[in-house]
Amino acid sequence: MCCGILKTAGGFGAIVALILVVIALLKQLILLVGFLLTAIKIAIIVVFVALLVMIVLAILRDRSRKRRETEI
């Protein structure tokens, strides 16, 4: 009788442990996805700012070139 109770408790313990491991892995997966999404958002912002800086530099270069042409 004692062995049957221990086997049942062991079976329930294994199921509970498996559920807890799955929950822990899902939490880590959610954190990883959140980190990757944040990294992608930051990369998009950096690319956008770099593009704006390149546009501003192109405009300034064109203005200075036009001023040189009118002075000559």
PDB file of N, CA, C and O in Angstrom:
ATOM      1  N   MET A   1       0.824  -1.192   0.000  1.00  0.00           N
ATOM      2  CA  MET A   1       0.000   0.000   0.000  1.00  0.00           C
ATOM      3  C   MET A   1       0.863   1.249   0.000  1.00  0.00           C
ATOM      4  O   MET A   1       0.554   2.222  -0.688  1.00  0.00           O
ATOM      5  N   CYS A   2       1.920   1.225   0.753  1.00  0.00           N
ATOM      6  CA  CYS A   2       2.800   2.389   0.853  1.00  0.00           C
ATOM      7  C   CYS A   2       3.462   2.671  -0.490  1.00  0.00           C
ATOM      8  O   CYS A   2       3.619   3.832  -0.868  1.00  0.00           O
ATOM      9  N   CYS A   3       3.851   1.630  -1.214  1.00  0.00           N
ATOM     10  CA  CYS A   3       4.529   1.820  -2.503  1.00  0.00           C
ATOM     11  C   CYS A   3       3.582   2.439  -3.523  1.00  0.00           C
ATOM     12  O   CYS A   3       4.011   3.245  -4.349  1.00  0.00           O
ATOM     13  N   GLY A   4       2.313   2.080  -3.481  1.00  0.00           N
ATOM     14  CA  GLY A   4       1.333   2.655  -4.412  1.00  0.00           C
ATOM     15  C   GLY A   4       1.171   4.151  -4.187  1.00  0.00           C
ATOM     16  O   GLY A   4       1.074   4.915  -5.147  1.00  0.00           O
ATOM     17  N   ILE A   5       1.142   4.573  -2.934  1.00  0.00           N
ATOM     18  CA  ILE A   5       1.008   6.000  -2.623  1.00  0.00           C
ATOM     19  C   ILE A   5       2.248   6.761  -3.092  1.00  0.00           C
ATOM     20  O   ILE A   5       2.142   7.860  -3.637  1.00  0.00           O
ATOM     21  N   LEU A   6       3.412   6.175  -2.877  1.00  0.00           N
ATOM     22  CA  LEU A   6       4.652   6.838  -3.296  1.00  0.00           C
ATOM     23  C   LEU A   6       4.740   6.948  -4.823  1.00  0.00           C
ATOM     24  O   LEU A   6       5.196   7.962  -5.353  1.00  0.00           O
ATOM     25  N   LYS A   7       4.295   5.884  -5.530  1.00  0.00           N
ATOM     26  CA  LYS A   7       4.305   5.932  -6.991  1.00  0.00           C
ATOM     27  C   LYS A   7       3.357   7.011  -7.500  1.00  0.00           C
ATOM     28  O   LYS A   7       3.683   7.736  -8.441  1.00  0.00           O
ATOM     29  N   THR A   8       2.193   7.118  -6.884  1.00  0.00           N
ATOM     30  CA  THR A   8       1.222   8.136  -7.285  1.00  0.00           C
ATOM     31  C   THR A   8       1.760   9.524  -7.012  1.00  0.00           C
ATOM     32  O   THR A   8       1.652  10.413  -7.857  1.00  0.00           O
ATOM     33  N   ALA A   9       2.342   9.718  -5.836  1.00  0.00           N
ATOM     34  CA  ALA A   9       2.916  11.015  -5.488  1.00  0.00           C
ATOM     35  C   ALA A   9       4.080  11.338  -6.421  1.00  0.00           C
ATOM     36  O   ALA A   9       4.252  12.490  -6.821  1.00  0.00           O
ATOM     37  N   GLY A  10       4.868  10.345  -6.766  1.00  0.00           N
ATOM     38  CA  GLY A  10       5.977  10.552  -7.694  1.00  0.00           C
ATOM     39  C   GLY A  10       5.487  10.920  -9.080  1.00  0.00           C
ATOM     40  O   GLY A  10       6.084  11.764  -9.748  1.00  0.00           O
ATOM     41  N   GLY A  11       4.419  10.301  -9.514  1.00  0.00           N
ATOM     42  CA  GLY A  11       3.840  10.621 -10.823  1.00  0.00           C
ATOM     43  C   GLY A  11       3.314  12.048 -10.863  1.00  0.00           C
ATOM     44  O   GLY A  11       3.542  12.785 -11.822  1.00  0.00           O
ATOM     45  N   PHE A  12       2.595  12.426  -9.788  1.00  0.00           N
ATOM     46  CA  PHE A  12       2.088  13.798  -9.721  1.00  0.00           C
ATOM     47  C   PHE A  12       3.240  14.799  -9.622  1.00  0.00           C
ATOM     48  O   PHE A  12       3.183  15.886 -10.197  1.00  0.00           O
ATOM     49  N   GLY A  13       4.272  14.423  -8.896  1.00  0.00           N
ATOM     50  CA  GLY A  13       5.443  15.290  -8.777  1.00  0.00           C
ATOM     51  C   GLY A  13       6.129  15.493 -10.113  1.00  0.00           C
ATOM     52  O   GLY A  13       6.590  16.594 -10.414  1.00  0.00           O
ATOM     53  N   ALA A  14       6.203  14.436 -10.922  1.00  0.00           N
ATOM     54  CA  ALA A  14       6.816  14.537 -12.240  1.00  0.00           C
ATOM     55  C   ALA A  14       5.991  15.448 -13.149  1.00  0.00           C
ATOM     56  O   ALA A  14       6.538  16.246 -13.910  1.00  0.00           O
ATOM     57  N   ILE A  15       4.676  15.317 -13.059  1.00  0.00           N
ATOM     58  CA  ILE A  15       3.799  16.164 -13.878  1.00  0.00           C
ATOM     59  C   ILE A  15       3.934  17.617 -13.457  1.00  0.00           C
ATOM     60  O   ILE A  15       4.026  18.504 -14.306  1.00  0.00           O
ATOM     61  N   VAL A  16       3.946  17.868 -12.160  1.00  0.00           N
ATOM     62  CA  VAL A  16       4.088  19.234 -11.667  1.00  0.00           C
ATOM     63  C   VAL A  16       5.446  19.807 -12.075  1.00  0.00           C
ATOM     64  O   VAL A  16       5.537  20.965 -12.484  1.00  0.00           O
ATOM     65  N   ALA A  17       6.491  19.003 -11.963  1.00  0.00           N
ATOM     66  CA  ALA A  17       7.824  19.454 -12.349  1.00  0.00           C
ATOM     67  C   ALA A  17       7.878  19.768 -13.839  1.00  0.00           C
ATOM     68  O   ALA A  17       8.478  20.764 -14.242  1.00  0.00           O
ATOM     69  N   LEU A  18       7.258  18.931 -14.654  1.00  0.00           N
ATOM     70  CA  LEU A  18       7.216  19.166 -16.099  1.00  0.00           C
ATOM     71  C   LEU A  18       6.478  20.452 -16.422  1.00  0.00           C
ATOM     72  O   LEU A  18       6.917  21.223 -17.275  1.00  0.00           O
ATOM     73  N   ILE A  19       5.370  20.688 -15.755  1.00  0.00           N
ATOM     74  CA  ILE A  19       4.603  21.923 -15.974  1.00  0.00           C
ATOM     75  C   ILE A  19       5.428  23.141 -15.574  1.00  0.00           C
ATOM     76  O   ILE A  19       5.422  24.152 -16.278  1.00  0.00           O
ATOM     77  N   LEU A  20       6.138  23.054 -14.447  1.00  0.00           N
ATOM     78  CA  LEU A  20       6.961  24.174 -14.008  1.00  0.00           C
ATOM     79  C   LEU A  20       8.119  24.436 -14.970  1.00  0.00           C
ATOM     80  O   LEU A  20       8.473  25.590 -15.213  1.00  0.00           O
ATOM     81  N   VAL A  21       8.703  23.384 -15.511  1.00  0.00           N
ATOM     82  CA  VAL A  21       9.787  23.560 -16.491  1.00  0.00           C
ATOM     83  C   VAL A  21       9.256  24.229 -17.754  1.00  0.00           C
ATOM     84  O   VAL A  21       9.904  25.118 -18.306  1.00  0.00           O
ATOM     85  N   VAL A  22       8.085  23.807 -18.214  1.00  0.00           N
ATOM     86  CA  VAL A  22       7.484  24.418 -19.406  1.00  0.00           C
ATOM     87  C   VAL A  22       7.190  25.891 -19.154  1.00  0.00           C
ATOM     88  O   VAL A  22       7.444  26.726 -20.022  1.00  0.00           O
ATOM     89  N   ILE A  23       6.664  26.221 -17.991  1.00  0.00           N
ATOM     90  CA  ILE A  23       6.369  27.621 -17.658  1.00  0.00           C
ATOM     91  C   ILE A  23       7.659  28.440 -17.635  1.00  0.00           C
ATOM     92  O   ILE A  23       7.695  29.557 -18.152  1.00  0.00           O
ATOM     93  N   ALA A  24       8.710  27.893 -17.041  1.00  0.00           N
ATOM     94  CA  ALA A  24       9.993  28.600 -16.991  1.00  0.00           C
ATOM     95  C   ALA A  24      10.546  28.827 -18.397  1.00  0.00           C
ATOM     96  O   ALA A  24      11.056  29.906 -18.697  1.00  0.00           O
ATOM     97  N   LEU A  25      10.449  27.823 -19.250  1.00  0.00           N
ATOM     98  CA  LEU A  25      10.934  27.969 -20.618  1.00  0.00           C
ATOM     99  C   LEU A  25      10.107  28.989 -21.396  1.00  0.00           C
ATOM    100  O   LEU A  25      10.658  29.752 -22.190  1.00  0.00           O
ATOM    101  N   LEU A  26       8.802  29.012 -21.180  1.00  0.00           N
ATOM    102  CA  LEU A  26       7.955  29.995 -21.850  1.00  0.00           C
ATOM    103  C   LEU A  26       8.296  31.406 -21.399  1.00  0.00           C
ATOM    104  O   LEU A  26       8.296  32.332 -22.210  1.00  0.00           O
ATOM    105  N   LYS A  27       8.586  31.583 -20.114  1.00  0.00           N
ATOM    106  CA  LYS A  27       8.988  32.904 -19.618  1.00  0.00           C
ATOM    107  C   LYS A  27      10.277  33.349 -20.305  1.00  0.00           C
ATOM    108  O   LYS A  27      10.390  34.499 -20.729  1.00  0.00           O
ATOM    109  N   GLN A  28      11.240  32.450 -20.413  1.00  0.00           N
ATOM    110  CA  GLN A  28      12.496  32.787 -21.072  1.00  0.00           C
ATOM    111  C   GLN A  28      12.277  33.099 -22.549  1.00  0.00           C
ATOM    112  O   GLN A  28      12.916  33.997 -23.097  1.00  0.00           O
ATOM    113  N   LEU A  29      11.384  32.369 -23.187  1.00  0.00           N
ATOM    114  CA  LEU A  29      11.083  32.609 -24.594  1.00  0.00           C
ATOM    115  C   LEU A  29      10.425  33.977 -24.773  1.00  0.00           C
ATOM    116  O   LEU A  29      10.745  34.701 -25.716  1.00  0.00           O
ATOM    117  N   ILE A  30       9.517  34.328 -23.882  1.00  0.00           N
ATOM    118  CA  ILE A  30       8.865  35.635 -23.947  1.00  0.00           C
ATOM    119  C   ILE A  30       9.888  36.743 -23.738  1.00  0.00           C
ATOM    120  O   ILE A  30       9.844  37.760 -24.431  1.00  0.00           O
ATOM    121  N   LEU A  31      10.810  36.563 -22.791  1.00  0.00           N
ATOM    122  CA  LEU A  31      11.863  37.557 -22.578  1.00  0.00           C
ATOM    123  C   LEU A  31      12.760  37.688 -23.805  1.00  0.00           C
ATOM    124  O   LEU A  31      13.138  38.797 -24.181  1.00  0.00           O
ATOM    125  N   LEU A  32      13.099  36.575 -24.426  1.00  0.00           N
ATOM    126  CA  LEU A  32      13.944  36.609 -25.616  1.00  0.00           C
ATOM    127  C   LEU A  32      13.254  37.341 -26.761  1.00  0.00           C
ATOM    128  O   LEU A  32      13.871  38.167 -27.433  1.00  0.00           O
ATOM    129  N   VAL A  33      11.985  37.043 -26.984  1.00  0.00           N
ATOM    130  CA  VAL A  33      11.235  37.707 -28.044  1.00  0.00           C
ATOM    131  C   VAL A  33      11.120  39.202 -27.750  1.00  0.00           C
ATOM    132  O   VAL A  33      11.249  40.021 -28.660  1.00  0.00           O
ATOM    133  N   GLY A  34      10.881  39.559 -26.509  1.00  0.00           N
ATOM    134  CA  GLY A  34      10.822  40.964 -26.139  1.00  0.00           C
ATOM    135  C   GLY A  34      12.140  41.669 -26.379  1.00  0.00           C
ATOM    136  O   GLY A  34      12.163  42.795 -26.876  1.00  0.00           O
ATOM    137  N   PHE A  35      13.247  41.013 -26.030  1.00  0.00           N
ATOM    138  CA  PHE A  35      14.564  41.595 -26.270  1.00  0.00           C
ATOM    139  C   PHE A  35      14.828  41.770 -27.756  1.00  0.00           C
ATOM    140  O   PHE A  35      15.343  42.805 -28.179  1.00  0.00           O
ATOM    141  N   LEU A  36      14.479  40.768 -28.548  1.00  0.00           N
ATOM    142  CA  LEU A  36      14.700  40.867 -29.991  1.00  0.00           C
ATOM    143  C   LEU A  36      13.857  41.969 -30.615  1.00  0.00           C
ATOM    144  O   LEU A  36      14.333  42.697 -31.486  1.00  0.00           O
ATOM    145  N   LEU A  37      12.607  42.098 -30.177  1.00  0.00           N
ATOM    146  CA  LEU A  37      11.756  43.173 -30.699  1.00  0.00           C
ATOM    147  C   LEU A  37      12.317  44.535 -30.338  1.00  0.00           C
ATOM    148  O   LEU A  37      12.301  45.452 -31.159  1.00  0.00           O
ATOM    149  N   THR A  38      12.814  44.677 -29.111  1.00  0.00           N
ATOM    150  CA  THR A  38      13.419  45.943 -28.698  1.00  0.00           C
ATOM    151  C   THR A  38      14.660  46.233 -29.528  1.00  0.00           C
ATOM    152  O   THR A  38      14.874  47.371 -29.945  1.00  0.00           O
ATOM    153  N   ALA A  39      15.477  45.221 -29.772  1.00  0.00           N
ATOM    154  CA  ALA A  39      16.685  45.412 -30.580  1.00  0.00           C
ATOM    155  C   ALA A  39      16.331  45.821 -32.006  1.00  0.00           C
ATOM    156  O   ALA A  39      16.998  46.673 -32.594  1.00  0.00           O
ATOM    157  N   ILE A  40      15.289  45.219 -32.560  1.00  0.00           N
ATOM    158  CA  ILE A  40      14.856  45.576 -33.915  1.00  0.00           C
ATOM    159  C   ILE A  40      14.345  47.012 -33.949  1.00  0.00           C
ATOM    160  O   ILE A  40      14.650  47.751 -34.884  1.00  0.00           O
ATOM    161  N   LYS A  41      13.571  47.416 -32.943  1.00  0.00           N
ATOM    162  CA  LYS A  41      13.069  48.792 -32.894  1.00  0.00           C
ATOM    163  C   LYS A  41      14.217  49.791 -32.807  1.00  0.00           C
ATOM    164  O   LYS A  41      14.201  50.818 -33.485  1.00  0.00           O
ATOM    165  N   ILE A  42      15.210  49.494 -31.977  1.00  0.00           N
ATOM    166  CA  ILE A  42      16.360  50.392 -31.845  1.00  0.00           C
ATOM    167  C   ILE A  42      17.125  50.459 -33.163  1.00  0.00           C
ATOM    168  O   ILE A  42      17.574  51.534 -33.561  1.00  0.00           O
ATOM    169  N   ALA A  43      17.279  49.329 -33.841  1.00  0.00           N
ATOM    170  CA  ALA A  43      17.978  49.313 -35.127  1.00  0.00           C
ATOM    171  C   ALA A  43      17.228  50.149 -36.162  1.00  0.00           C
ATOM    172  O   ALA A  43      17.852  50.872 -36.940  1.00  0.00           O
ATOM    173  N   ILE A  44      15.908  50.059 -36.179  1.00  0.00           N
ATOM    174  CA  ILE A  44      15.112  50.855 -37.117  1.00  0.00           C
ATOM    175  C   ILE A  44      15.285  52.339 -36.830  1.00  0.00           C
ATOM    176  O   ILE A  44      15.419  53.136 -37.758  1.00  0.00           O
ATOM    177  N   ILE A  45      15.283  52.719 -35.557  1.00  0.00           N
ATOM    178  CA  ILE A  45      15.455  54.128 -35.191  1.00  0.00           C
ATOM    179  C   ILE A  45      16.842  54.618 -35.599  1.00  0.00           C
ATOM    180  O   ILE A  45      16.979  55.725 -36.121  1.00  0.00           O
ATOM    181  N   VAL A  46      17.870  53.801 -35.363  1.00  0.00           N
ATOM    182  CA  VAL A  46      19.230  54.201 -35.729  1.00  0.00           C
ATOM    183  C   VAL A  46      19.349  54.379 -37.240  1.00  0.00           C
ATOM    184  O   VAL A  46      19.967  55.340 -37.699  1.00  0.00           O
ATOM    185  N   VAL A  47      18.774  53.475 -38.014  1.00  0.00           N
ATOM    186  CA  VAL A  47      18.821  53.588 -39.469  1.00  0.00           C
ATOM    187  C   VAL A  47      18.069  54.836 -39.931  1.00  0.00           C
ATOM    188  O   VAL A  47      18.525  55.529 -40.841  1.00  0.00           O
ATOM    189  N   PHE A  48      16.936  55.127 -39.322  1.00  0.00           N
ATOM    190  CA  PHE A  48      16.150  56.301 -39.686  1.00  0.00           C
ATOM    191  C   PHE A  48      16.936  57.575 -39.387  1.00  0.00           C
ATOM    192  O   PHE A  48      16.973  58.482 -40.218  1.00  0.00           O
ATOM    193  N   VAL A  49      17.558  57.657 -38.226  1.00  0.00           N
ATOM    194  CA  VAL A  49      18.349  58.840 -37.874  1.00  0.00           C
ATOM    195  C   VAL A  49      19.544  58.978 -38.820  1.00  0.00           C
ATOM    196  O   VAL A  49      19.861  60.089 -39.245  1.00  0.00           O
ATOM    197  N   ALA A  50      20.203  57.887 -39.153  1.00  0.00           N
ATOM    198  CA  ALA A  50      21.331  57.930 -40.085  1.00  0.00           C
ATOM    199  C   ALA A  50      20.870  58.428 -41.455  1.00  0.00           C
ATOM    200  O   ALA A  50      21.568  59.210 -42.101  1.00  0.00           O
ATOM    201  N   LEU A  51      19.705  57.979 -41.892  1.00  0.00           N
ATOM    202  CA  LEU A  51      19.162  58.430 -43.177  1.00  0.00           C
ATOM    203  C   LEU A  51      18.875  59.925 -43.148  1.00  0.00           C
ATOM    204  O   LEU A  51      19.181  60.634 -44.107  1.00  0.00           O
ATOM    205  N   LEU A  52      18.291  60.408 -42.056  1.00  0.00           N
ATOM    206  CA  LEU A  52      18.025  61.843 -41.942  1.00  0.00           C
ATOM    207  C   LEU A  52      19.322  62.643 -41.953  1.00  0.00           C
ATOM    208  O   LEU A  52      19.398  63.688 -42.598  1.00  0.00           O
ATOM    209  N   VAL A  53      20.339  62.164 -41.248  1.00  0.00           N
ATOM    210  CA  VAL A  53      21.630  62.863 -41.232  1.00  0.00           C
ATOM    211  C   VAL A  53      22.235  62.887 -42.630  1.00  0.00           C
ATOM    212  O   VAL A  53      22.784  63.909 -43.042  1.00  0.00           O
ATOM    213  N   MET A  54      22.145  61.790 -43.361  1.00  0.00           N
ATOM    214  CA  MET A  54      22.674  61.758 -44.719  1.00  0.00           C
ATOM    215  C   MET A  54      21.926  62.735 -45.622  1.00  0.00           C
ATOM    216  O   MET A  54      22.547  63.383 -46.465  1.00  0.00           O
ATOM    217  N   ILE A  55      20.615  62.856 -45.467  1.00  0.00           N
ATOM    218  CA  ILE A  55      19.836  63.796 -46.265  1.00  0.00           C
ATOM    219  C   ILE A  55      20.247  65.225 -45.948  1.00  0.00           C
ATOM    220  O   ILE A  55      20.432  66.036 -46.855  1.00  0.00           O
ATOM    221  N   VAL A  56      20.392  65.539 -44.657  1.00  0.00           N
ATOM    222  CA  VAL A  56      20.800  66.893 -44.263  1.00  0.00           C
ATOM    223  C   VAL A  56      22.192  67.206 -44.801  1.00  0.00           C
ATOM    224  O   VAL A  56      22.420  68.305 -45.308  1.00  0.00           O
ATOM    225  N   LEU A  57      23.121  66.266 -44.702  1.00  0.00           N
ATOM    226  CA  LEU A  57      24.468  66.485 -45.233  1.00  0.00           C
ATOM    227  C   LEU A  57      24.449  66.690 -46.746  1.00  0.00           C
ATOM    228  O   LEU A  57      25.187  67.526 -47.269  1.00  0.00           O
ATOM    229  N   ALA A  58      23.615  65.937 -47.445  1.00  0.00           N
ATOM    230  CA  ALA A  58      23.510  66.106 -48.898  1.00  0.00           C
ATOM    231  C   ALA A  58      22.958  67.490 -49.241  1.00  0.00           C
ATOM    232  O   ALA A  58      23.427  68.126 -50.185  1.00  0.00           O
ATOM    233  N   ILE A  59      21.985  67.952 -48.494  1.00  0.00           N
ATOM    234  CA  ILE A  59      21.420  69.285 -48.734  1.00  0.00           C
ATOM    235  C   ILE A  59      22.472  70.359 -48.481  1.00  0.00           C
ATOM    236  O   ILE A  59      22.630  71.276 -49.287  1.00  0.00           O
ATOM    237  N   LEU A  60      23.191  70.250 -47.369  1.00  0.00           N
ATOM    238  CA  LEU A  60      24.220  71.240 -47.059  1.00  0.00           C
ATOM    239  C   LEU A  60      25.351  71.223 -48.091  1.00  0.00           C
ATOM    240  O   LEU A  60      25.849  72.281 -48.477  1.00  0.00           O
ATOM    241  N   ARG A  61      25.752  70.056 -48.531  1.00  0.00           N
ATOM    242  CA  ARG A  61      26.797  69.950 -49.545  1.00  0.00           C
ATOM    243  C   ARG A  61      26.343  70.589 -50.854  1.00  0.00           C
ATOM    244  O   ARG A  61      27.118  71.281 -51.515  1.00  0.00           O
ATOM    245  N   ASP A  62      25.088  70.356 -51.225  1.00  0.00           N
ATOM    246  CA  ASP A  62      24.558  70.939 -52.454  1.00  0.00           C
ATOM    247  C   ASP A  62      24.506  72.464 -52.346  1.00  0.00           C
ATOM    248  O   ASP A  62      24.831  73.158 -53.310  1.00  0.00           O
ATOM    249  N   ARG A  63      24.106  72.994 -51.195  1.00  0.00           N
ATOM    250  CA  ARG A  63      24.062  74.448 -51.010  1.00  0.00           C
ATOM    251  C   ARG A  63      25.454  75.056 -51.108  1.00  0.00           C
ATOM    252  O   ARG A  63      25.641  76.093 -51.744  1.00  0.00           O
ATOM    253  N   SER A  64      26.432  74.408 -50.478  1.00  0.00           N
ATOM    254  CA  SER A  64      27.789  74.959 -50.534  1.00  0.00           C
ATOM    255  C   SER A  64      28.346  74.880 -51.954  1.00  0.00           C
ATOM    256  O   SER A  64      29.089  75.767 -52.375  1.00  0.00           O
ATOM    257  N   ARG A  65      28.002  73.844 -52.684  1.00  0.00           N
ATOM    258  CA  ARG A  65      28.455  73.718 -54.074  1.00  0.00           C
ATOM    259  C   ARG A  65      27.834  74.819 -54.935  1.00  0.00           C
ATOM    260  O   ARG A  65      28.507  75.397 -55.788  1.00  0.00           O
ATOM    261  N   LYS A  66      26.562  75.104 -54.713  1.00  0.00           N
ATOM    262  CA  LYS A  66      25.902  76.178 -55.476  1.00  0.00           C
ATOM    263  C   LYS A  66      26.497  77.532 -55.144  1.00  0.00           C
ATOM    264  O   LYS A  66      26.629  78.374 -56.032  1.00  0.00           O
ATOM    265  N   ARG A  67      26.860  77.766 -53.898  1.00  0.00           N
ATOM    266  CA  ARG A  67      27.477  79.042 -53.510  1.00  0.00           C
ATOM    267  C   ARG A  67      28.835  79.189 -54.188  1.00  0.00           C
ATOM    268  O   ARG A  67      29.178  80.275 -54.655  1.00  0.00           O
ATOM    269  N   ARG A  68      29.610  78.107 -54.246  1.00  0.00           N
ATOM    270  CA  ARG A  68      30.904  78.157 -54.918  1.00  0.00           C
ATOM    271  C   ARG A  68      30.744  78.455 -56.402  1.00  0.00           C
ATOM    272  O   ARG A  68      31.528  79.209 -56.978  1.00  0.00           O
ATOM    273  N   GLU A  69      29.735  77.866 -57.014  1.00  0.00           N
ATOM    274  CA  GLU A  69      29.506  78.078 -58.452  1.00  0.00           C
ATOM    275  C   GLU A  69      29.092  79.528 -58.735  1.00  0.00           C
ATOM    276  O   GLU A  69      29.495  80.099 -59.748  1.00  0.00           O
ATOM    277  N   THR A  70      28.296  80.121 -57.848  1.00  0.00           N
ATOM    278  CA  THR A  70      27.869  81.494 -58.080  1.00  0.00           C
ATOM    279  C   THR A  70      28.991  82.477 -57.800  1.00  0.00           C
ATOM    280  O   THR A  70      29.007  83.555 -58.393  1.00  0.00           O
ATOM    281  N   GLU A  71      29.931  82.150 -56.921  1.00  0.00           N
ATOM    282  CA  GLU A  71      31.057  83.020 -56.612  1.00  0.00           C
ATOM    283  C   GLU A  71      32.075  83.032 -57.741  1.00  0.00           C
ATOM    284  O   GLU A  71      32.755  84.036 -57.954  1.00  0.00           O
ATOM    285  N   ILE A  72      32.182  81.932 -58.460  1.00  0.00           N
ATOM    286  CA  ILE A  72      33.201  81.822 -59.526  1.00  0.00           C
ATOM    287  C   ILE A  72      32.744  82.486 -60.770  1.00  0.00           C
ATOM    288  O   ILE A  72      33.466  82.494 -61.767  1.00  0.00           O
TER     289      ILE A  72
END
